[in-house]
């Protein structure tokens, strides 16, 4: 399995035009900003046409086409899709970024905006949307591509109101997650993340990772726990089980082969860890996932699929 080759994890500088109060951007994948990063802007992120794993604070979870999430100010995050050599996904991401302070300042003159405060507070931990709210949000995000000026601003405010008022969301990162946002810490963590994604089928050992970033085993263990929110072993298991779920859903590979492909050397251990994460056996998970794929897309999503 290959993964993007990041430069370094970093603070992301977000530049909006002089005539814009927020940024709307469509990105191919991968590109230089597809790294473990943070920024003061709140980010609304839509994945059009790919699956993979979302890292947001101490959250590690799968995403599928149509995924919509909101990432709060300074919450480290990354959406990773495994790719082959020289493979690209055109238009994988639509990104909307805005400074919450701008909305707070505007609320002094437009009191209706004050109601967004609680939503922005919830977004600090990251939110992932589902159900009808996700479908409606998808339509608004896609509509904005061809809008300008006050029309686009109106759609943006409608999107914020929709996301604020719905209860169809999951919270991503835990309240206990408090990362070290220094440049060196994020750079080291990105090195480790990139290695893990590229070597999930291998025998991954903590001492090797510690040496890679120039730390002792004990210092690396503390560092990783603080900045990822998980122990090193738990994080590796989460990634391996995510990859196993992808292979169970998207391929007919035998479960025994999947076990070894994602780095487990013992089928019983693989089944035990998978059951702990999903409350399902791999066999049951595959059956349910296959059934889900036969369900047609909601009409609003189909209407906005790229052509």
N, C-alpha and C positions, 0 to 999 in steps of 0.2 A: 504494500500500500504506500502511495506517495502522498505528500502533503505540500502545501505551499512552502516556498522557501522565503521566510520573512527576512527583512533586514534586521530591525530591532523592534521590540515592543516599546511603545512610547506614548507620550502625551500627544493627542491629535489636535492640530490647529484647524479650526473650522472657520472658513471665511464666507460670509454672505455678501451679496451685492449691496451697493449703497441704497438701492431702491427695494430691498427685501428685508422682511423681519424674520425670515427663517430660510433654511436651505432645503431644496428638493433636488435629489440627485439619483440617477440610475447608474449602477456600476456593473461592469463585467467582473467575473471572478476567475482567477485571483488577480489582485492588483496590490500596489504597495501598501495600502492602508488596511489590508486584510490581516491584521495582527492583533494580539492581545493589547488593547489600548483603552484609554479613558479620556474624557474631556468634560468641561463644565456644562456643555450643552446637553439637554435631554434629547434622546434619539428615538424616533419611531422607525422601526426596521421591518421591511417586507421582503420575504424571499419568494420570488416568482416561480422558479422552475428547478428547484434542487432540494435535496435532503442532506442531512449531516448532523452535526452535534453543536449545540449552543453552549458556550461557556459564559456565564454571567455571574460575577462574584463567585460564590461557592456552589452555584448551580451547574450541573452537568446534565444535559438532556437532549433528546433527539428533536430535530425539526424536519418538517416535510413541506412540499410545495404549498404556497399560500400562507406560510407562517407569518404572524404579525406579533411583534413584541415592542415594548417601550422600555428603554434603558435610562435610568436616572443619572443625574449629574455625578461624574467621577466614579461611576461603577465600572470596573474593568470588564471587558466583554470581547467576544470573538465568535463568529459563525464559521465553522470549518466543514468543507465538503472534500472528501478524499478524491483526488484526481490522478489520472495517469500522466506520464511525461508529456509536456507541451499541451495538455488538455485545458480548455477554457470553457466557461459557461457564460455566453453573452447575456447581459442584462439580468444576472442572478438577483441583484439587490436593488431595492429602492430605499433610499435613506432620507429621512426628514429630521433636521436638527435645528434646535432653537434654544436660546438662552431663557431660562425661567424668569430671570430678573426683568426681561423685557415685558413679559406678561404681568408681572407684579407692578411695574411702573405704569403700564397702560391701565391697570385696574383702578388707578387713582382717578382716571377720567372716564373709564368705561366700567362701572361697578359690576356689570354682569360677569366680567372676567375673574372677579374675586372668588367665584365658586370653583375655580380650577386649582386652588391651593391644595386641597386635600388630595386631589388626583396626583399632583406633582410630588406630594409627600409619599404617597404609595409607590410611585414610580421609582423612588430612590432605591428600592430593592429589586427592581425589574419586574415587568408584568408580561405575561403571554396570553393572548386573547383567543377565544374559541367561539363556536356556535354562531348564532345569527349576528352577534356583534362583530365577529371577525369578518364575516361575509360583507356586511355593510361597510366596515372600515376599508376592506380591500377595494371596493368600488370607489370610495372617496379618494384613496391614495392614487389609484390609477387615473381618475378624472383630472387630478391636479397637473398631470404631465403636460396637458395642452391648454392649461389656463394661465392667465397672467393677472397681475395687478389685484384689484379689489375682489375679483371673482375667485382667484386662487386663495386669497386671504379668507374669504367667506367659507370656502370648502375646508380650509385648514381649521378654522374655528369650529366648524361642524364636526370635523373628525375628533378634535379634542373633547367636545361635548359628548359625543358618542362614547368615547373611551372612558370618560369620567363617570357617566351615568350607568354603565352596564355592570352587572355582577358576573359576567361571563369571562372571567380571567383567572389565571393562576399566578401567584406570587413566586418569583424565582429565587433570589438569594435570601439567606436567612438574616435575621436581625443581628446575629452575633458576628457576622462577617465584617471585619475592619481591616482592609489590606494596607500594606506599605506601598504608597504611590510614588516612591522615589524611582528615578530613571533606572538605576542599577538593578533594583529588585525586579522590576517588570521585565527588563531585558533578560535577566537570568531565568525568570519563570517562562518567558516565551521560548527560550532555548530548550528548556525541558519539555514544554508542551509539544513543540515541533518534533522533537526526538520521539516522544511517546506515540504521536499519531503515525509516524513513519515506521515504527518498529513494534506495533502491538502484538505481532505474531512471535516475537523473539522473547528470550528470557531477560526480562528487564529487572535490573537490580538497583536498589537505592545507592549503594556505594559508587556505582558507575556514574549515576546522575550527579552525585555530590562532587566527584572529581571533575566532571565536565564544567561545573560552574565554580570550581575552586573553593569548595567548602568541606569541612569535616562532615562525617555522617550525621552526627548529632545536630550540628548547626543547620545542615540542609533539611533534616527532618522538621525542625522547628520552623525554619523559613518556609517550607512548602505548606505546612499546616496553616500558618498565618495568612499566606497570600492566596492559597487556593480554597481554604476552608475545609480541606479534607486531609487525612493522613495520606502519605504517598501510596500505600497499598490500596486504600479505598478508592483513590482517584484512578489508579490504573484499572482496578476492577470495574469502575463505572464506565470507563472508555471501552473496555473489552466487551462488556455486556451490551453497550450501545451498538458496537460493531456486530456482535452476534445477532442482535435483533434485526439489524439491517440485512444481514445475510439470510436470516430465516424468512424475512418478508420478501426479499427481492430475488432470491435464487432458489434452486432446488438442491443445493449442496447438502449432502447427508449431515445430520447433526454431529456425528463423530468428527467429520472433517471440519465443521465449523468450530468445534471445540479446540482443535489444534491450530486452526487458522487465526484465532483471536488470542492465542498464547497460553491456553490451558494445556497441561500435560496429562490431566486425569479427568475422564468424563464425569465421574461422580462429583468431583469438586466443581466442575463447570455447571452441572445441573443444580447443585446446591446453591451456588452463588447466583445463578440466573433466577432460581425460584425466590431467593431472598429479595432480589431487586424488583421483580415483576409480579410476584405472587402467582406465577404461572410456570409450568414446565416449558422447556423449549418446544416440545411437540405441540402443546396446547397453544402456545404463543403463535407458532407458525400457522396453525389452523385458523385462529381468530384473525390474524393479519391478512391471510389470503381471502377470507370472507369480506373483510373491510374493503379490500381493493376492488371488489365487484360492485360496491355501492357507487352510483353516479355522483359526479360533482354537483354541488348546489348550482342552480341556474345563474346566480349572480357571478359566481366564480368562473363558470364556463364562458359567460359573456365577455369576460375581461382577459381570457387567455391570450397570450401573444400569438400573432399570426406570422 
